[in-house]
């Protein structure tokens, strides 16, 4: 991998992959086995920032709001603070590390080949997945779930199945993070160029009659120099977007593919009127409950990460407000803050929103709305999750972590005081679970959509109406797979890479030599 300042001003490749993230890295590594691949990543290297790979410093990355941070903070129009990756390896570099496969029913519904999916998961897991060691708090939560009837006990498994389980992690026993960037070790060195700090400004198109054909990209390096990368001649060669659920729909729009009226409002030339671009945005809403505890609680990733992203309730003077909050919390006795969080999320929410451009800068965040809890079923499921947490806290297995005569409404009151989002709290009674869900909603970074299958791409991830252009990442999901989507996004990169190479062999024949 090299900094884009060292990239040639003009270059030619069989595949150009935009986004060196959770899907882009395994995809590019696979394609390099039989072709020449360019992988463009707007961020830097995870190996150059010790915070990224160190579990103990996980929160430092999310708290860093500098322009060079691996984590780029954004606030949805709903008022919920979120983060998008800006680093080779993508979201696998800034998340809490959970690793689980999609359920078989999900695989069938999407139309993937189960055997090929299993092989792709194993390819990923051999490099990045591990069995975690549970601390006392986590072990107590697990026993509490079993005690209240969340059965069966599945032990440790990567599978997404009913019951209680211990899932995988991308952190090893030494607390070192393993990311999608590690999957580039599979790449054929002669078949791939990886350029960092390469900001793609637009996809270039030619026309075959009235039909647009992707032909390359324009990108800038950190010094502002312009580079152009073109597809080499060949029927199998393609530009592939893998810039994530925010970046891929944003990049399509900036390149003239999207809702025509919206594009024209920014004086963009319309290459293809595709109203589905930016639609179907969804995030799995998460709520946490703080449980004051008389016993020491190990610092879990979600606890550290969420406290690191505590924002002010006003978007103005954000750095100063955060500094004041940190100073104030430092004056609070440790005993008052002793305890831990138990989290619940709504899997497969039915509430959806949309994404739009704010401006023409590809490095700025687009405007995104998730419409958390706009569908009543999502709110009902959140309430059920909060109720289950209450039962776990009251279980015998959890007794050592709670005070005598523990009052669950008091825990809700304490939790509601944490400034976890920018939503205005109306002084409503937090004991009303529905109000609690709405007022304390946060993200667990599982947002998806914007280039969904059936709306923007077909089941082979091609953009209909455009030749030589695909989108392969979490923006294509209609629902988030598994407990955490990262395993499936990495799998998808490998799965589609294998499929594209097979298509290439059919087009070119097996006799073609590696470029």
PLY file of the C-alpha trace (Angstrom):
ply
format ascii 1.0
element vertex 515
property float x
property float y
property float z
element edge 514
property int vertex1
property int vertex2
end_header
0.00 0.00 0.00
1.16 3.51 -0.80
0.02 7.06 -0.28
-1.88 8.41 -3.27
0.68 11.20 -3.68
2.85 8.46 -5.18
0.17 7.31 -7.63
0.63 7.90 -11.37
-1.37 10.73 -12.82
-2.97 8.32 -15.32
-3.31 4.55 -14.93
-5.24 1.56 -16.30
-6.74 -1.45 -14.53
-9.15 -4.35 -15.00
-11.07 -3.43 -11.85
-11.25 -0.17 -9.95
-12.60 -0.63 -6.42
-13.72 2.55 -4.66
-13.44 2.08 -0.91
-10.90 -0.05 0.96
-13.34 -1.02 3.66
-14.98 -4.11 5.07
-16.13 -5.28 1.64
-13.55 -3.57 -0.56
-10.47 -5.23 0.94
-11.58 -8.87 0.54
-13.09 -8.06 -2.86
-9.89 -6.48 -4.19
-7.70 -9.21 -2.72
-9.78 -11.87 -4.46
-9.95 -10.08 -7.81
-6.17 -9.65 -7.82
-5.77 -13.42 -8.18
-6.53 -13.14 -11.89
-6.60 -9.45 -12.80
-5.10 -6.02 -12.23
-6.93 -4.18 -9.46
-6.81 -0.63 -8.14
-8.09 -0.17 -4.58
-8.70 3.44 -3.56
-9.15 4.29 0.13
-9.84 7.84 1.34
-8.30 7.20 4.77
-4.95 6.04 6.05
-3.47 2.75 7.20
-4.75 1.04 10.37
-1.22 -0.20 11.01
0.07 3.36 11.31
-2.29 4.25 14.17
-1.72 2.20 17.32
-5.13 3.13 18.70
-6.95 1.25 15.94
-5.48 -2.15 16.73
-5.43 -1.87 20.54
-8.64 -2.94 22.28
-7.76 -0.85 25.33
-7.67 2.30 23.16
-10.84 1.61 21.20
-12.61 4.61 22.67
-9.78 6.96 21.70
-10.53 6.43 18.01
-14.23 7.25 18.35
-13.44 10.31 20.47
-11.00 11.72 17.92
-12.85 14.27 15.77
-9.81 15.54 13.86
-9.74 15.54 10.06
-7.20 12.71 10.11
-9.13 10.49 12.52
-9.92 6.92 11.39
-13.46 7.66 12.61
-15.48 10.46 11.01
-18.33 11.57 13.24
-21.69 12.42 11.75
-25.04 13.29 13.26
-28.17 12.00 11.57
-31.07 14.36 10.97
-32.79 12.40 13.77
-30.22 13.80 16.21
-28.34 10.55 16.83
-24.55 10.66 16.88
-22.87 8.12 14.63
-19.53 7.37 12.99
-18.33 6.40 9.53
-14.90 4.89 8.90
-12.04 6.75 7.26
-9.32 4.09 7.22
-8.20 1.04 5.26
-10.30 -1.80 6.67
-13.37 0.39 7.05
-15.83 -0.24 9.85
-13.89 -3.27 11.06
-11.31 -0.75 12.36
-13.65 1.32 14.52
-16.34 -1.08 15.75
-16.72 -3.18 18.90
-15.51 -6.33 17.18
-18.53 -8.67 17.28
-18.33 -11.37 14.62
-21.29 -13.54 13.67
-22.56 -15.01 10.44
-25.91 -14.32 8.85
-28.70 -16.80 9.54
-29.38 -19.47 6.87
-32.81 -17.91 6.26
-31.13 -14.60 5.44
-28.77 -16.29 2.98
-31.70 -18.01 1.26
-33.75 -14.81 1.08
-30.90 -12.87 -0.52
-30.33 -15.64 -3.05
-26.72 -16.50 -2.24
-25.30 -19.99 -2.74
-25.05 -21.47 0.80
-21.95 -23.56 0.05
-20.12 -20.63 -1.51
-21.18 -18.44 1.41
-19.82 -20.95 3.93
-16.51 -21.14 2.06
-16.26 -17.35 1.95
-16.95 -17.07 5.69
-14.19 -19.60 6.42
-11.78 -17.66 4.19
-12.46 -14.57 6.30
-12.51 -16.33 9.68
-9.10 -17.94 9.15
-7.60 -14.45 9.40
-9.79 -12.20 11.52
-12.13 -14.17 13.84
-11.53 -15.45 17.38
-13.37 -16.90 20.38
-13.53 -14.24 23.11
-12.94 -14.77 26.81
-15.88 -13.52 28.87
-15.33 -11.30 31.87
-17.44 -11.67 35.05
-20.05 -9.08 33.99
-20.54 -10.63 30.57
-20.67 -14.11 32.05
-23.34 -12.98 34.52
-25.44 -11.50 31.71
-25.15 -14.79 29.83
-26.25 -16.83 32.86
-29.06 -14.36 33.49
-30.39 -14.78 29.95
-30.45 -18.54 30.39
-32.15 -18.19 33.77
-35.00 -16.13 32.32
-35.55 -18.65 29.54
-33.60 -17.35 26.54
-32.87 -20.87 25.30
-31.18 -22.99 24.11
-27.66 -22.49 25.41
-25.64 -22.46 22.19
-22.25 -21.93 23.80
-19.70 -20.35 21.48
-20.70 -20.09 17.84
-20.32 -17.81 14.85
-23.86 -18.70 13.80
-26.81 -16.34 14.22
-29.36 -18.59 15.93
-32.16 -18.45 18.47
-31.17 -18.60 22.12
-28.18 -17.51 24.17
-24.72 -17.66 22.66
-21.20 -16.31 22.86
-20.35 -14.88 19.45
-16.98 -14.36 17.84
-14.71 -11.33 17.98
-12.12 -9.75 15.71
-10.01 -9.09 18.83
-7.58 -11.87 19.69
-6.61 -13.06 23.17
-4.00 -10.29 23.43
-6.56 -7.58 22.67
-5.26 -6.92 19.16
-7.82 -6.03 16.51
-7.79 -7.90 13.20
-9.48 -6.02 10.39
-10.61 -6.41 6.81
-7.27 -4.84 5.83
-5.61 -8.03 7.07
-7.41 -9.89 4.28
-5.18 -8.12 1.77
-2.54 -10.70 2.69
-4.43 -12.98 0.31
-3.80 -10.60 -2.59
-1.39 -11.35 -5.43
1.12 -8.51 -5.00
1.63 -8.07 -8.74
-2.12 -7.86 -9.25
-3.06 -5.01 -6.93
-2.27 -1.38 -6.19
-3.63 0.07 -2.94
-3.55 3.85 -2.63
-4.37 5.59 0.65
-5.75 9.09 1.20
-7.25 8.90 -2.28
-10.52 10.85 -2.42
-12.65 9.83 -5.39
-14.52 12.82 -6.82
-16.51 11.14 -9.54
-16.96 8.08 -11.68
-16.31 8.74 -15.37
-18.77 7.56 -18.02
-18.83 7.09 -21.76
-22.01 6.34 -23.67
-22.88 3.38 -25.86
-25.82 4.87 -27.68
-28.01 6.19 -24.86
-26.57 3.80 -22.26
-23.84 5.04 -19.91
-20.74 2.88 -19.50
-18.38 3.33 -16.53
-14.86 3.94 -17.80
-12.86 5.11 -14.79
-12.58 7.51 -11.86
-11.07 10.85 -10.95
-9.47 11.16 -7.51
-7.30 13.58 -5.57
-4.42 12.86 -3.25
-3.70 14.57 0.08
-1.92 17.42 -1.72
-4.88 18.07 -3.97
-3.29 16.69 -7.13
-5.74 15.15 -9.60
-5.32 11.55 -10.78
-7.33 9.60 -13.34
-7.65 5.82 -13.39
-9.30 4.15 -16.37
-10.56 0.67 -17.12
-8.39 -1.22 -19.56
-10.16 -2.50 -22.67
-12.09 -5.69 -21.92
-15.68 -6.84 -21.60
-15.20 -8.09 -18.04
-13.62 -4.93 -16.62
-15.63 -2.87 -14.12
-15.75 -0.03 -11.64
-17.00 -1.31 -8.28
-18.30 0.91 -5.50
-17.54 -0.41 -2.01
-17.62 2.87 -0.11
-20.21 1.84 2.48
-23.79 2.76 3.31
-23.03 6.48 3.30
-20.23 6.65 0.77
-21.67 4.53 -2.04
-25.00 6.35 -2.51
-23.19 9.66 -2.02
-20.64 8.77 -4.70
-23.32 7.62 -7.14
-25.11 10.94 -6.76
-21.92 12.97 -7.13
-21.27 11.02 -10.33
-24.71 11.80 -11.76
-26.55 8.59 -10.88
-29.55 9.13 -8.60
-32.82 11.06 -8.28
-32.73 13.51 -11.19
-34.42 16.43 -9.41
-32.08 16.17 -6.44
-29.01 16.03 -8.69
-30.15 19.01 -10.73
-30.63 21.03 -7.54
-26.83 20.83 -7.21
-26.27 21.58 -10.91
-25.05 18.03 -11.48
-25.36 16.47 -14.92
-27.76 13.53 -14.77
-26.15 10.38 -16.17
-29.00 8.13 -15.04
-32.22 9.02 -13.23
-32.31 6.37 -10.49
-34.75 7.42 -7.73
-33.79 4.55 -5.40
-30.32 5.90 -4.70
-30.25 7.10 -1.10
-33.55 5.44 -0.21
-34.17 2.68 2.32
-31.62 3.96 4.84
-31.98 2.06 8.08
-30.10 1.72 11.35
-30.57 -0.80 14.13
-31.61 1.36 17.10
-29.78 0.55 20.30
-30.67 1.39 23.88
-28.53 0.79 26.93
-29.33 0.63 30.62
-26.76 1.63 33.21
-26.73 -0.66 36.23
-24.99 0.72 39.35
-22.96 -2.12 40.82
-21.25 -2.79 44.15
-18.80 -5.12 42.35
-16.08 -4.07 39.93
-17.10 -4.32 36.28
-14.63 -5.00 33.49
-14.59 -2.30 30.83
-16.43 -3.65 27.82
-15.98 -2.24 24.34
-19.50 -0.92 23.96
-19.34 0.80 27.34
-16.04 2.46 26.55
-17.08 3.34 23.04
-20.43 4.83 23.93
-19.05 7.01 26.70
-16.37 8.18 24.31
-19.00 9.48 21.92
-21.11 11.32 24.50
-21.94 14.59 22.71
-23.37 17.91 23.80
-27.08 18.50 23.27
-26.28 21.38 20.96
-24.32 21.12 17.74
-22.66 24.48 18.44
-19.41 24.65 20.39
-19.17 20.86 20.38
-15.46 20.52 21.31
-15.78 22.97 24.21
-18.93 21.29 25.48
-17.32 17.87 25.38
-14.28 19.19 27.23
-16.51 20.66 29.95
-18.39 17.37 30.26
-15.16 15.38 30.61
-13.90 17.81 33.26
-17.16 17.59 35.18
-17.21 13.80 35.09
-13.61 13.69 36.32
-14.78 15.36 39.55
-17.36 12.64 40.24
-16.19 9.97 42.72
-15.41 6.66 41.02
-17.89 4.85 43.23
-20.74 6.93 41.84
-19.94 5.81 38.31
-19.24 2.18 39.19
-21.40 -0.13 37.17
-21.98 -1.33 33.67
-24.29 -1.15 30.70
-26.52 -3.83 29.26
-27.51 -3.20 25.67
-30.39 -4.18 23.43
-30.95 -3.46 19.77
-33.81 -3.91 17.33
-32.68 -6.31 14.60
-34.23 -5.72 11.19
-36.10 -2.48 11.98
-39.02 -1.63 9.74
-38.42 2.11 10.10
-36.52 3.52 7.14
-35.27 6.88 5.96
-33.18 8.42 3.22
-29.87 10.04 2.33
-29.28 13.26 0.39
-26.32 15.37 -0.62
-25.43 18.42 1.48
-22.82 19.68 -0.97
-20.46 18.45 -3.68
-17.55 17.55 -1.38
-17.18 13.74 -1.27
-15.34 13.98 2.04
-18.22 15.74 3.80
-21.03 13.78 5.39
-24.27 13.60 3.43
-27.57 14.32 5.18
-29.08 11.06 6.41
-32.34 10.36 8.21
-33.08 6.96 9.75
-36.52 7.71 11.27
-35.84 5.64 14.38
-39.00 4.06 15.85
-41.29 5.56 13.23
-42.75 2.08 12.77
-44.70 0.87 15.83
-43.29 -2.66 15.62
-39.78 -1.33 16.23
-40.95 0.46 19.37
-42.75 -2.65 20.57
-39.60 -4.73 20.13
-37.50 -2.16 21.97
-39.89 -2.30 24.92
-39.64 -6.10 24.88
-35.86 -5.79 24.97
-35.91 -3.38 27.91
-38.27 -5.74 29.73
-35.88 -8.64 29.13
-32.98 -6.59 30.51
-35.00 -5.91 33.66
-35.55 -9.65 34.12
-31.84 -10.36 33.62
-30.88 -7.73 36.19
-33.29 -9.29 38.70
-32.02 -12.83 38.05
-30.07 -14.79 40.67
-27.14 -15.07 38.27
-26.78 -11.30 38.26
-27.25 -10.73 42.00
-23.59 -9.94 42.80
-23.70 -6.99 40.39
-26.75 -5.25 41.87
-27.45 -3.52 45.17
-30.05 -4.90 47.57
-33.56 -3.61 46.86
-32.43 -2.53 43.39
-35.10 -0.37 41.71
-35.20 -0.76 37.93
-36.95 2.61 37.36
-34.01 4.26 39.12
-31.66 2.67 36.59
-33.77 4.11 33.79
-33.63 7.54 35.43
-29.84 7.40 35.70
-29.46 6.20 32.12
-31.76 8.90 30.78
-29.39 11.54 32.17
-26.52 10.44 29.94
-26.34 12.83 26.92
-26.17 10.04 24.35
-27.86 11.92 21.50
-29.04 15.38 20.47
-32.71 14.64 21.03
-34.62 17.08 23.20
-35.93 15.26 26.25
-39.28 16.66 27.30
-39.09 15.77 30.94
-41.28 12.74 30.40
-41.29 9.91 32.90
-38.46 7.56 31.88
-40.33 4.68 33.50
-42.53 4.71 30.44
-40.54 2.25 28.35
-41.65 3.65 24.99
-40.53 7.14 25.98
-37.26 5.70 27.28
-36.63 3.97 23.95
-37.20 7.18 22.02
-35.27 9.48 24.35
-32.15 7.32 24.78
-31.81 5.81 21.31
-28.24 5.48 20.06
-26.56 3.59 17.27
-24.56 0.40 17.25
-23.11 1.35 13.84
-25.15 -1.14 11.82
-26.66 1.34 9.38
-27.29 0.08 5.87
-29.22 0.79 2.67
-28.99 3.54 0.10
-28.11 1.24 -2.84
-30.46 -1.61 -2.07
-30.91 -4.76 -4.11
-34.10 -4.32 -6.11
-33.95 -0.53 -5.92
-30.49 0.39 -7.16
-28.71 -2.88 -7.98
-29.83 -6.31 -9.15
-29.00 -9.59 -7.41
-25.59 -9.60 -9.06
-25.00 -6.09 -7.66
-24.95 -4.49 -11.11
-26.49 -1.04 -11.50
-29.21 -1.58 -14.16
-29.03 0.97 -16.91
-25.27 1.35 -16.58
-22.62 -0.97 -17.97
-19.47 -1.92 -16.06
-20.68 -0.59 -12.69
-21.53 -2.50 -9.52
-22.04 -1.73 -5.85
-20.82 -4.39 -3.41
-21.11 -3.44 0.27
-23.60 -2.92 3.11
-25.43 -0.19 1.22
-27.09 -2.97 -0.81
-28.66 -4.67 2.22
-32.41 -4.51 2.74
-31.86 -5.73 6.32
-28.79 -6.02 8.52
-27.55 -9.63 8.71
-26.70 -11.45 11.92
-25.91 -9.98 15.30
-23.32 -7.75 13.64
-23.05 -7.24 9.87
-19.27 -7.01 9.50
-18.71 -10.76 9.06
-21.26 -10.84 6.26
-19.90 -7.71 4.58
-16.42 -9.26 4.53
-17.91 -12.52 3.30
-19.75 -10.67 0.54
-16.50 -9.15 -0.71
-14.93 -12.59 -1.02
-18.12 -14.22 -2.36
-18.59 -11.68 -5.14
-14.88 -11.62 -5.94
-14.95 -15.35 -6.61
-18.11 -14.95 -8.68
-16.63 -12.14 -10.79
-13.47 -14.14 -11.48
-15.60 -17.03 -12.71
-17.50 -14.66 -14.97
-14.17 -13.33 -16.25
-13.00 -16.84 -17.13
-16.19 -17.45 -19.10
-15.69 -14.22 -21.03
-11.94 -14.49 -21.60
-11.36 -18.22 -21.42
-8.98 -20.05 -19.07
-5.92 -19.39 -21.22
-5.50 -15.71 -20.36
-2.33 -15.02 -18.44
-2.28 -12.91 -15.32
-1.60 -9.26 -16.15
0 1
1 2
2 3
3 4
4 5
5 6
6 7
7 8
8 9
9 10
10 11
11 12
12 13
13 14
14 15
15 16
16 17
17 18
18 19
19 20
20 21
21 22
22 23
23 24
24 25
25 26
26 27
27 28
28 29
29 30
30 31
31 32
32 33
33 34
34 35
35 36
36 37
37 38
38 39
39 40
40 41
41 42
42 43
43 44
44 45
45 46
46 47
47 48
48 49
49 50
50 51
51 52
52 53
53 54
54 55
55 56
56 57
57 58
58 59
59 60
60 61
61 62
62 63
63 64
64 65
65 66
66 67
67 68
68 69
69 70
70 71
71 72
72 73
73 74
74 75
75 76
76 77
77 78
78 79
79 80
80 81
81 82
82 83
83 84
84 85
85 86
86 87
87 88
88 89
89 90
90 91
91 92
92 93
93 94
94 95
95 96
96 97
97 98
98 99
99 100
100 101
101 102
102 103
103 104
104 105
105 106
106 107
107 108
108 109
109 110
110 111
111 112
112 113
113 114
114 115
115 116
116 117
117 118
118 119
119 120
120 121
121 122
122 123
123 124
124 125
125 126
126 127
127 128
128 129
129 130
130 131
131 132
132 133
133 134
134 135
135 136
136 137
137 138
138 139
139 140
140 141
141 142
142 143
143 144
144 145
145 146
146 147
147 148
148 149
149 150
150 151
151 152
152 153
153 154
154 155
155 156
156 157
157 158
158 159
159 160
160 161
161 162
162 163
163 164
164 165
165 166
166 167
167 168
168 169
169 170
170 171
171 172
172 173
173 174
174 175
175 176
176 177
177 178
178 179
179 180
180 181
181 182
182 183
183 184
184 185
185 186
186 187
187 188
188 189
189 190
190 191
191 192
192 193
193 194
194 195
195 196
196 197
197 198
198 199
199 200
200 201
201 202
202 203
203 204
204 205
205 206
206 207
207 208
208 209
209 210
210 211
211 212
212 213
213 214
214 215
215 216
216 217
217 218
218 219
219 220
220 221
221 222
222 223
223 224
224 225
225 226
226 227
227 228
228 229
229 230
230 231
231 232
232 233
233 234
234 235
235 236
236 237
237 238
238 239
239 240
240 241
241 242
242 243
243 244
244 245
245 246
246 247
247 248
248 249
249 250
250 251
251 252
252 253
253 254
254 255
255 256
256 257
257 258
258 259
259 260
260 261
261 262
262 263
263 264
264 265
265 266
266 267
267 268
268 269
269 270
270 271
271 272
272 273
273 274
274 275
275 276
276 277
277 278
278 279
279 280
280 281
281 282
282 283
283 284
284 285
285 286
286 287
287 288
288 289
289 290
290 291
291 292
292 293
293 294
294 295
295 296
296 297
297 298
298 299
299 300
300 301
301 302
302 303
303 304
304 305
305 306
306 307
307 308
308 309
309 310
310 311
311 312
312 313
313 314
314 315
315 316
316 317
317 318
318 319
319 320
320 321
321 322
322 323
323 324
324 325
325 326
326 327
327 328
328 329
329 330
330 331
331 332
332 333
333 334
334 335
335 336
336 337
337 338
338 339
339 340
340 341
341 342
342 343
343 344
344 345
345 346
346 347
347 348
348 349
349 350
350 351
351 352
352 353
353 354
354 355
355 356
356 357
357 358
358 359
359 360
360 361
361 362
362 363
363 364
364 365
365 366
366 367
367 368
368 369
369 370
370 371
371 372
372 373
373 374
374 375
375 376
376 377
377 378
378 379
379 380
380 381
381 382
382 383
383 384
384 385
385 386
386 387
387 388
388 389
389 390
390 391
391 392
392 393
393 394
394 395
395 396
396 397
397 398
398 399
399 400
400 401
401 402
402 403
403 404
404 405
405 406
406 407
407 408
408 409
409 410
410 411
411 412
412 413
413 414
414 415
415 416
416 417
417 418
418 419
419 420
420 421
421 422
422 423
423 424
424 425
425 426
426 427
427 428
428 429
429 430
430 431
431 432
432 433
433 434
434 435
435 436
436 437
437 438
438 439
439 440
440 441
441 442
442 443
443 444
444 445
445 446
446 447
447 448
448 449
449 450
450 451
451 452
452 453
453 454
454 455
455 456
456 457
457 458
458 459
459 460
460 461
461 462
462 463
463 464
464 465
465 466
466 467
467 468
468 469
469 470
470 471
471 472
472 473
473 474
474 475
475 476
476 477
477 478
478 479
479 480
480 481
481 482
482 483
483 484
484 485
485 486
486 487
487 488
488 489
489 490
490 491
491 492
492 493
493 494
494 495
495 496
496 497
497 498
498 499
499 500
500 501
501 502
502 503
503 504
504 505
505 506
506 507
507 508
508 509
509 510
510 511
511 512
512 513
513 514
